[in-house]
Amino acid sequence: MNKSTIKGIAYIAANIIAIIALFLPYYVFSAEGKESASVSLMPTAFGIILLLINIVSCGMVFAGLQKKCGFSAAVSMIGTIVVIIRMSMSKTALAMSALTSSGVFFSILSGSDLPEIKTTNGIGFYILLIGEIAVVITGILFALEDD
């Protein structure tokens, strides 16, 4: 196994980590001190776009397009930054939607006080960041490798 093959495998593994993060809780919402609901990226359009970008990135390795992997990694990172910004802008709407669909929102509204809803980043947020940083590093190293 040569160095180029190892870097290609590392690039694919980094993309798989980023794909797995799409299915994990991105935000976790808690009301009245209890974890009530969570939201992942996958049912959203942004999650599907990131999934397609990462699948195409893996396909580039199998197609032998080694020099294009650096560009693919940059596109993946830019897409991730856009998704992080867009998801942070809609935290409140996501919280209300998740709490309503879980049935918790209506039960907490029955009280006289409107409860404080706390939003925290879930494990999917952190794994997505780690995965995308790994995608960029391994993609650039793989693209710069001379066979």
CYANA upper distance limits for C-alpha pairs under 8 A (distance plus 0.5 A):
  1 MET  CA      5 THR  CA      6.77
  1 MET  CA      6 ILE  CA      7.51
  2 ASN  CA      6 ILE  CA      7.05
  3 LYS  CA      7 LYS  CA      6.69
  4 SER  CA      8 GLY  CA      6.62
  4 SER  CA    142 PHE  CA      7.17
  4 SER  CA    145 GLU  CA      6.92
  4 SER  CA    146 ASP  CA      8.38
  4 SER  CA    147 ASP  CA      7.45
  5 THR  CA      9 ILE  CA      6.68
  6 ILE  CA     10 ALA  CA      6.68
  7 LYS  CA     11 TYR  CA      6.61
  7 LYS  CA    138 THR  CA      7.07
  7 LYS  CA    141 LEU  CA      7.71
  7 LYS  CA    142 PHE  CA      5.95
  8 GLY  CA     12 ILE  CA      6.77
  8 GLY  CA     61 VAL  CA      6.84
  8 GLY  CA    138 THR  CA      8.42
  8 GLY  CA    142 PHE  CA      6.74
  9 ILE  CA     13 ALA  CA      6.61
 10 ALA  CA     14 ALA  CA      6.64
 10 ALA  CA    138 THR  CA      6.97
 11 TYR  CA     15 ASN  CA      6.83
 11 TYR  CA     58 CYS  CA      8.10
 11 TYR  CA    134 ALA  CA      8.21
 11 TYR  CA    135 VAL  CA      6.49
 11 TYR  CA    138 THR  CA      5.63
 11 TYR  CA    139 GLY  CA      6.36
 11 TYR  CA    142 PHE  CA      7.92
 12 ILE  CA     16 ILE  CA      6.72
 12 ILE  CA     57 SER  CA      8.32
 12 ILE  CA     58 CYS  CA      5.91
 12 ILE  CA     61 VAL  CA      8.14
 13 ALA  CA     17 ILE  CA      6.76
 14 ALA  CA     18 ALA  CA      6.88
 14 ALA  CA    131 GLY  CA      5.94
 14 ALA  CA    132 GLU  CA      7.71
 14 ALA  CA    134 ALA  CA      6.02
 14 ALA  CA    135 VAL  CA      5.60
 14 ALA  CA    138 THR  CA      8.12
 15 ASN  CA     19 ILE  CA      6.69
 15 ASN  CA     54 ASN  CA      6.08
 15 ASN  CA     55 ILE  CA      8.11
 15 ASN  CA     57 SER  CA      7.91
 15 ASN  CA     58 CYS  CA      7.36
 15 ASN  CA    131 GLY  CA      7.24
 15 ASN  CA    132 GLU  CA      7.95
 15 ASN  CA    135 VAL  CA      6.49
 16 ILE  CA     20 ILE  CA      6.65
 16 ILE  CA     54 ASN  CA      8.14
 17 ILE  CA     21 ALA  CA      6.82
 17 ILE  CA    127 ILE  CA      7.82
 17 ILE  CA    128 LEU  CA      7.94
 17 ILE  CA    131 GLY  CA      5.84
 18 ALA  CA     22 LEU  CA      7.30
 18 ALA  CA     54 ASN  CA      8.01
 18 ALA  CA    127 ILE  CA      7.47
 18 ALA  CA    128 LEU  CA      5.62
 18 ALA  CA    129 LEU  CA      8.41
 18 ALA  CA    130 ILE  CA      8.35
 18 ALA  CA    131 GLY  CA      5.10
 18 ALA  CA    132 GLU  CA      6.60
 19 ILE  CA     23 PHE  CA      7.97
 19 ILE  CA     50 LEU  CA      8.31
 19 ILE  CA     51 LEU  CA      6.48
 19 ILE  CA     54 ASN  CA      7.34
 19 ILE  CA    128 LEU  CA      8.45
 20 ILE  CA     24 LEU  CA      7.48
 21 ALA  CA    123 ILE  CA      8.35
 21 ALA  CA    124 GLY  CA      5.15
 21 ALA  CA    125 PHE  CA      7.67
 21 ALA  CA    127 ILE  CA      6.06
 21 ALA  CA    128 LEU  CA      5.61
 21 ALA  CA    131 GLY  CA      8.42
 22 LEU  CA     26 TYR  CA      8.22
 22 LEU  CA     40 SER  CA      6.90
 22 LEU  CA     41 LEU  CA      5.66
 22 LEU  CA     42 MET  CA      5.90
 22 LEU  CA     47 GLY  CA      6.72
 22 LEU  CA     51 LEU  CA      8.11
 22 LEU  CA    124 GLY  CA      6.96
 22 LEU  CA    128 LEU  CA      7.64
 23 PHE  CA     40 SER  CA      6.27
 23 PHE  CA     41 LEU  CA      6.98
 23 PHE  CA     42 MET  CA      6.07
 23 PHE  CA    124 GLY  CA      7.75
 24 LEU  CA     40 SER  CA      6.12
 24 LEU  CA     41 LEU  CA      8.26
 24 LEU  CA    122 GLY  CA      8.25
 24 LEU  CA    123 ILE  CA      7.14
 24 LEU  CA    124 GLY  CA      5.10
 25 PRO  CA     38 SER  CA      6.20
 25 PRO  CA     39 VAL  CA      5.86
 25 PRO  CA     40 SER  CA      4.96
 25 PRO  CA     41 LEU  CA      8.18
 25 PRO  CA    122 GLY  CA      5.69
 25 PRO  CA    123 ILE  CA      6.59
 25 PRO  CA    124 GLY  CA      5.60
 25 PRO  CA    125 PHE  CA      8.00
 26 TYR  CA     38 SER  CA      7.67
 26 TYR  CA     39 VAL  CA      6.15
 26 TYR  CA     40 SER  CA      5.21
 26 TYR  CA     41 LEU  CA      6.92
 26 TYR  CA    121 ASN  CA      6.56
 26 TYR  CA    122 GLY  CA      5.13
 26 TYR  CA    123 ILE  CA      6.92
 26 TYR  CA    124 GLY  CA      5.12
 26 TYR  CA    125 PHE  CA      5.39
 27 TYR  CA     38 SER  CA      6.05
 27 TYR  CA     39 VAL  CA      5.84
 27 TYR  CA     40 SER  CA      7.37
 27 TYR  CA    119 THR  CA      7.13
 27 TYR  CA    120 THR  CA      6.27
 27 TYR  CA    121 ASN  CA      5.19
 27 TYR  CA    122 GLY  CA      5.23
 27 TYR  CA    124 GLY  CA      8.38
 27 TYR  CA    125 PHE  CA      7.89
 28 VAL  CA     35 GLU  CA      7.64
 28 VAL  CA     36 SER  CA      8.26
 28 VAL  CA     37 ALA  CA      6.55
 28 VAL  CA     38 SER  CA      4.80
 28 VAL  CA     39 VAL  CA      7.11
 28 VAL  CA    119 THR  CA      6.33
 28 VAL  CA    120 THR  CA      5.81
 28 VAL  CA    121 ASN  CA      6.66
 28 VAL  CA    122 GLY  CA      6.01
 29 PHE  CA     35 GLU  CA      6.57
 29 PHE  CA     36 SER  CA      6.35
 29 PHE  CA     37 ALA  CA      5.77
 29 PHE  CA     38 SER  CA      6.29
 29 PHE  CA     95 ALA  CA      6.79
 29 PHE  CA     99 LEU  CA      8.23
 29 PHE  CA    117 ILE  CA      7.20
 29 PHE  CA    118 LYS  CA      6.19
 29 PHE  CA    119 THR  CA      5.18
 29 PHE  CA    120 THR  CA      7.00
 30 SER  CA     34 LYS  CA      5.71
 30 SER  CA     35 GLU  CA      4.66
 30 SER  CA     36 SER  CA      5.40
 30 SER  CA     37 ALA  CA      7.28
 30 SER  CA    117 ILE  CA      6.25
 30 SER  CA    118 LYS  CA      5.71
 30 SER  CA    119 THR  CA      7.08
 31 ALA  CA     35 GLU  CA      7.17
 31 ALA  CA     36 SER  CA      6.80
 31 ALA  CA    108 ILE  CA      8.47
 31 ALA  CA    115 PRO  CA      6.95
 31 ALA  CA    116 GLU  CA      6.66
 31 ALA  CA    117 ILE  CA      5.26
 31 ALA  CA    118 LYS  CA      6.89
 32 GLU  CA    115 PRO  CA      6.68
 32 GLU  CA    116 GLU  CA      7.29
 32 GLU  CA    117 ILE  CA      7.87
 36 SER  CA     99 LEU  CA      7.27
 36 SER  CA    102 SER  CA      8.12
 36 SER  CA    104 VAL  CA      7.19
 37 ALA  CA     95 ALA  CA      8.44
 37 ALA  CA     98 ALA  CA      6.34
 37 ALA  CA     99 LEU  CA      6.33
 37 ALA  CA    102 SER  CA      7.12
 38 SER  CA     98 ALA  CA      7.06
 38 SER  CA    122 GLY  CA      8.45
 39 VAL  CA     94 LEU  CA      7.83
 39 VAL  CA     98 ALA  CA      7.21
 40 SER  CA    124 GLY  CA      7.79
 41 LEU  CA     46 PHE  CA      7.37
 41 LEU  CA     47 GLY  CA      5.20
 42 MET  CA     46 PHE  CA      8.15
 42 MET  CA     47 GLY  CA      4.98
 42 MET  CA     48 ILE  CA      6.67
 43 PRO  CA     47 GLY  CA      7.15
 43 PRO  CA     48 ILE  CA      7.89
 44 THR  CA     48 ILE  CA      7.07
 45 ALA  CA     49 ILE  CA      6.73
 46 PHE  CA     50 LEU  CA      6.73
 46 PHE  CA     83 VAL  CA      6.73
 47 GLY  CA     51 LEU  CA      6.55
 48 ILE  CA     52 LEU  CA      6.70
 49 ILE  CA     53 ILE  CA      6.72
 50 LEU  CA     54 ASN  CA      6.67
 50 LEU  CA     76 SER  CA      7.57
 50 LEU  CA     79 GLY  CA      7.26
 50 LEU  CA     80 THR  CA      7.63
 51 LEU  CA     55 ILE  CA      6.66
 52 LEU  CA     56 VAL  CA      6.58
 53 ILE  CA     57 SER  CA      6.66
 53 ILE  CA     72 SER  CA      8.31
 53 ILE  CA     75 VAL  CA      8.31
 53 ILE  CA     76 SER  CA      6.69
 54 ASN  CA     58 CYS  CA      6.82
 54 ASN  CA     76 SER  CA      7.41
 55 ILE  CA     59 GLY  CA      6.71
 56 VAL  CA     60 MET  CA      6.76
 57 SER  CA     61 VAL  CA      7.53
 57 SER  CA     69 CYS  CA      7.19
 57 SER  CA     72 SER  CA      6.38
 57 SER  CA     73 ALA  CA      7.82
 58 CYS  CA     62 PHE  CA      7.37
 59 GLY  CA     63 ALA  CA      6.55
 60 MET  CA     64 GLY  CA      6.65
 60 MET  CA     65 LEU  CA      5.65
 60 MET  CA     66 GLN  CA      7.48
 60 MET  CA     68 LYS  CA      7.86
 60 MET  CA     69 CYS  CA      7.23
 61 VAL  CA     65 LEU  CA      6.46
 61 VAL  CA     66 GLN  CA      6.65
 61 VAL  CA     69 CYS  CA      7.92
 65 LEU  CA     69 CYS  CA      7.40
 66 GLN  CA    142 PHE  CA      7.16
 66 GLN  CA    143 ALA  CA      5.83
 67 LYS  CA    142 PHE  CA      8.22
 67 LYS  CA    143 ALA  CA      4.99
 67 LYS  CA    144 LEU  CA      7.60
 68 LYS  CA     72 SER  CA      6.71
 68 LYS  CA    143 ALA  CA      7.16
 69 CYS  CA     73 ALA  CA      6.47
 69 CYS  CA    139 GLY  CA      5.74
 69 CYS  CA    140 ILE  CA      7.47
 69 CYS  CA    142 PHE  CA      7.51
 69 CYS  CA    143 ALA  CA      6.10
 70 GLY  CA     74 ALA  CA      6.79
 70 GLY  CA    136 VAL  CA      7.69
 70 GLY  CA    139 GLY  CA      5.29
 70 GLY  CA    140 ILE  CA      5.04
 70 GLY  CA    141 LEU  CA      8.34
 70 GLY  CA    142 PHE  CA      7.91
 70 GLY  CA    143 ALA  CA      5.85
 71 PHE  CA     75 VAL  CA      6.77
 72 SER  CA     76 SER  CA      6.66
 72 SER  CA    139 GLY  CA      8.09
 73 ALA  CA     77 MET  CA      6.71
 73 ALA  CA    135 VAL  CA      6.35
 73 ALA  CA    136 VAL  CA      5.40
 73 ALA  CA    139 GLY  CA      6.00
 73 ALA  CA    140 ILE  CA      7.84
 74 ALA  CA     78 ILE  CA      6.65
 74 ALA  CA    136 VAL  CA      6.91
 75 VAL  CA     79 GLY  CA      6.56
 76 SER  CA     80 THR  CA      6.67
 76 SER  CA    132 GLU  CA      7.73
 76 SER  CA    135 VAL  CA      8.47
 77 MET  CA     81 ILE  CA      6.72
 77 MET  CA    132 GLU  CA      6.53
 77 MET  CA    133 ILE  CA      8.11
 77 MET  CA    136 VAL  CA      7.43
 78 ILE  CA     82 VAL  CA      6.76
 79 GLY  CA     83 VAL  CA      6.70
 80 THR  CA     84 ILE  CA      6.62
 80 THR  CA    132 GLU  CA      7.98
 81 ILE  CA     85 ILE  CA      6.74
 82 VAL  CA     86 ARG  CA      6.57
 83 VAL  CA     87 MET  CA      6.39
 84 ILE  CA     88 SER  CA      6.60
 85 ILE  CA     89 MET  CA      6.86
 86 ARG  CA     90 SER  CA      7.17
 87 MET  CA     91 LYS  CA      6.84
 90 SER  CA     94 LEU  CA      6.65
 91 LYS  CA     95 ALA  CA      6.55
 91 LYS  CA    119 THR  CA      8.17
 92 THR  CA     96 MET  CA      6.75
 93 ALA  CA     97 SER  CA      6.62
 94 LEU  CA     98 ALA  CA      6.47
 95 ALA  CA     99 LEU  CA      6.46
 95 ALA  CA    117 ILE  CA      8.35
 95 ALA  CA    119 THR  CA      8.06
 96 MET  CA    100 THR  CA      6.36
 96 MET  CA    105 PHE  CA      7.91
 97 SER  CA    101 SER  CA      6.61
 98 ALA  CA    102 SER  CA      6.67
 99 LEU  CA    103 GLY  CA      6.75
 99 LEU  CA    104 VAL  CA      5.93
 99 LEU  CA    105 PHE  CA      5.50
100 THR  CA    104 VAL  CA      6.81
100 THR  CA    105 PHE  CA      5.50
100 THR  CA    106 PHE  CA      7.25
103 GLY  CA    107 SER  CA      7.31
104 VAL  CA    108 ILE  CA      6.75
105 PHE  CA    109 LEU  CA      6.73
106 PHE  CA    110 SER  CA      7.16
107 SER  CA    111 GLY  CA      8.39
108 ILE  CA    114 LEU  CA      8.06
108 ILE  CA    115 PRO  CA      7.51
109 LEU  CA    113 ASP  CA      8.15
109 LEU  CA    114 LEU  CA      6.93
109 LEU  CA    115 PRO  CA      8.31
121 ASN  CA    125 PHE  CA      6.58
121 ASN  CA    126 TYR  CA      8.23
122 GLY  CA    126 TYR  CA      7.66
123 ILE  CA    127 ILE  CA      6.68
124 GLY  CA    128 LEU  CA      6.35
125 PHE  CA    129 LEU  CA      6.90
126 TYR  CA    130 ILE  CA      6.75
127 ILE  CA    131 GLY  CA      6.35
128 LEU  CA    132 GLU  CA      6.51
129 LEU  CA    133 ILE  CA      6.66
130 ILE  CA    134 ALA  CA      6.69
131 GLY  CA    135 VAL  CA      6.59
132 GLU  CA    136 VAL  CA      6.72
133 ILE  CA    137 ILE  CA      6.76
134 ALA  CA    138 THR  CA      6.41
135 VAL  CA    139 GLY  CA      6.11
136 VAL  CA    140 ILE  CA      6.57
137 ILE  CA    141 LEU  CA      6.70
138 THR  CA    142 PHE  CA      6.34
139 GLY  CA    143 ALA  CA      6.53
140 ILE  CA    144 LEU  CA      6.63
141 LEU  CA    145 GLU  CA      6.73
